[in-house]
Amino acid sequence: MRTALIALLSFVFIAFGNAQNTPSANTKIMAGIGLGQTATAFETGQSNYLPFSIQVQHKLSSKFSLGLFYSRVSYNGPQHIVSDGLLQQLKHTYQQAALKAAFHIDRIEKLDLYGGMQLGLNFSKFEASQGSFDYFSNHLGLQPNSTKLLYTGFVGASYDIAYGFSIYSELGFGTTLLNTGIGYRF
């Protein structure tokens, strides 16, 4: 973790050092929905709503950007029948807030290919949608609320469609495997 933090700070230092030499700095706000929710991909469950995300990306140079990212998702886990015959089901809501650092390749007009790393926090909230949370706490060791460090990589593409608007898709391992949506550059 310390190595990842040092690498991120090094990227920020290099980007700010080069940002004054380029006229192409801009800011983009992007909103999207997630496809392929990571939690339901590894265990059976049902989403309560489509995962959504919002992010702000500021290009410090033509090749590097920093951004802020927020995502939220909620799902109901599989139903468990415990030894006394009671039905138990867990609802999991989690949110991610992160700092994103990305490198860009924009050699094709209107197309921006990028990839980088994301460092932030993952906030989890567990509650029993059926039964009692005591079962999950005592037998599975779950806590109702937890916060964990998030560090992951991503790759994406953005295509300018008109008047500062763009469509984008990102592949990564966050709340979803694929995030797609629309962006606006100002």
C-alpha positions in Angstrom: 0.0 0.0 0.0 2.8 2.4 0.8 4.3 1.7 -2.6 1.0 2.5 -4.3 0.7 5.8 -2.4 4.2 6.8 -3.3 3.6 6.0 -6.9 0.4 8.1 -7.0 2.1 11.1 -5.3 5.0 10.8 -7.8 2.5 10.9 -10.7 0.8 13.9 -9.3 4.2 15.7 -8.8 5.2 15.0 -12.4 1.8 16.1 -13.8 1.8 19.4 -11.9 5.3 20.0 -13.1 4.3 19.6 -16.7 0.9 21.2 -16.5 2.2 24.7 -17.0 3.7 23.9 -20.4 0.5 22.7 -22.1 -2.6 24.7 -23.2 -4.9 21.6 -23.3 -6.1 21.6 -19.7 -9.8 21.0 -19.4 -12.3 19.5 -16.9 -14.9 16.8 -17.7 -17.8 15.7 -15.6 -19.0 12.1 -16.3 -22.1 10.2 -15.1 -22.7 6.6 -15.9 -24.3 3.3 -15.0 -22.5 0.1 -14.2 -22.8 -3.2 -16.0 -21.6 -6.5 -14.5 -21.8 -5.7 -10.8 -18.8 -7.2 -9.1 -20.6 -8.3 -5.9 -23.2 -10.4 -7.8 -20.6 -11.7 -10.2 -19.0 -13.7 -7.4 -22.0 -14.8 -5.4 -25.7 -15.1 -6.3 -27.8 -12.1 -5.5 -30.1 -9.5 -7.0 -29.4 -5.8 -7.6 -31.8 -3.4 -5.9 -31.0 -0.7 -8.6 -28.5 -0.1 -11.3 -25.1 0.9 -10.0 -24.3 4.5 -10.8 -21.2 6.6 -10.7 -20.2 10.2 -11.1 -16.7 11.5 -11.7 -14.8 14.7 -12.4 -11.6 14.5 -14.4 -9.2 17.4 -14.9 -6.5 17.1 -17.6 -3.4 18.6 -16.2 -1.6 18.1 -19.5 -2.4 16.4 -22.8 -1.2 13.1 -21.3 -2.2 13.1 -17.6 -5.3 13.8 -15.6 -6.5 13.6 -12.0 -10.0 13.1 -11.0 -12.5 12.3 -8.2 -14.8 9.3 -8.4 -18.0 8.3 -6.5 -20.0 5.1 -7.1 -22.9 3.5 -5.2 -24.5 0.1 -5.5 -26.9 -2.1 -3.5 -27.9 -5.7 -3.7 -29.7 -8.5 -1.8 -27.6 -11.5 -1.2 -28.8 -15.1 -1.4 -31.3 -16.4 1.1 -30.1 -18.7 3.8 -32.2 -21.1 5.9 -30.5 -21.6 9.3 -30.8 -24.7 11.5 -34.0 -23.5 13.3 -35.7 -23.1 9.9 -35.7 -19.3 9.8 -35.0 -17.5 6.5 -32.1 -15.1 6.5 -31.2 -12.6 3.8 -28.5 -9.9 3.7 -28.7 -6.5 2.0 -25.4 -5.0 1.1 -25.0 -1.3 0.1 -21.6 0.0 -0.7 -20.1 3.2 -1.9 -16.7 4.1 -3.3 -15.0 7.5 -3.2 -11.6 7.7 -4.8 -8.9 9.8 -6.4 -8.1 8.7 -10.0 -4.9 9.3 -11.9 -4.9 8.5 -15.6 -2.6 8.6 -18.6 -4.2 9.5 -21.9 -3.5 8.6 -25.6 -5.4 11.0 -27.9 -3.8 10.5 -31.2 -7.1 9.8 -33.0 -9.3 12.8 -33.4 -12.3 12.8 -31.0 -11.1 9.6 -29.3 -9.4 9.5 -25.9 -7.9 6.2 -24.7 -6.8 6.2 -21.1 -5.8 4.0 -18.2 -4.6 4.5 -14.7 -5.1 3.7 -11.1 -7.6 4.6 -8.4 -7.0 5.1 -4.7 -9.8 5.7 -2.2 -12.2 4.3 0.3 -14.9 1.6 0.1 -17.8 2.1 2.5 -19.9 -1.0 3.2 -23.2 -1.2 5.0 -24.8 -4.6 5.8 -28.3 -5.1 7.1 -30.7 -8.0 7.2 -33.5 -7.6 4.7 -35.1 -10.8 6.1 -34.4 -12.2 9.6 -32.0 -10.9 12.1 -28.5 -9.4 11.5 -27.3 -11.3 14.6 -27.0 -14.5 12.5 -24.6 -12.8 10.0 -22.7 -11.1 12.8 -22.3 -14.3 15.0 -21.7 -16.9 12.2 -20.1 -14.9 9.4 -18.3 -12.2 11.5 -19.9 -9.3 9.5 -20.0 -5.9 11.0 -22.9 -3.6 10.1 -20.6 -0.8 8.8 -17.0 -1.0 7.5 -14.5 1.2 5.7 -11.7 -0.3 3.7 -8.9 1.0 1.5 -9.6 0.7 -2.3 -6.8 0.6 -4.8 -7.4 -0.7 -8.3 -6.6 -0.1 -12.0 -8.8 0.8 -14.9 -8.8 1.4 -18.7 -11.3 3.4 -20.7 -12.2 5.2 -23.8 -14.1 8.4 -24.4 -15.5 9.6 -27.8 -16.5 13.3 -28.3 -19.9 13.4 -30.0 -20.8 17.1 -30.1 -20.5 20.5 -28.3 -18.3 19.2 -25.4 -20.4 16.1 -24.9 -18.9 12.6 -25.0 -19.7 9.0 -24.4 -17.4 6.8 -22.4 -16.8 3.3 -21.1 -14.4 2.1 -18.4 -13.3 -1.4 -17.5 -12.1 -1.9 -14.0 -12.6 -3.6 -10.7 -14.7 -1.4 -8.6 -18.4 -1.5 -7.9 -18.9 -2.8 -11.4 -16.7 -4.4 -14.1 -17.9 -2.0 -16.8 -19.1 1.5 -16.4 -20.6 3.4 -19.3 -22.2 6.8 -19.6 -22.0 10.4 -20.9 -19.6 13.2 -20.1 -19.4 17.0 -20.6 -16.2 18.9 -21.0 -15.9 22.5 -19.9 
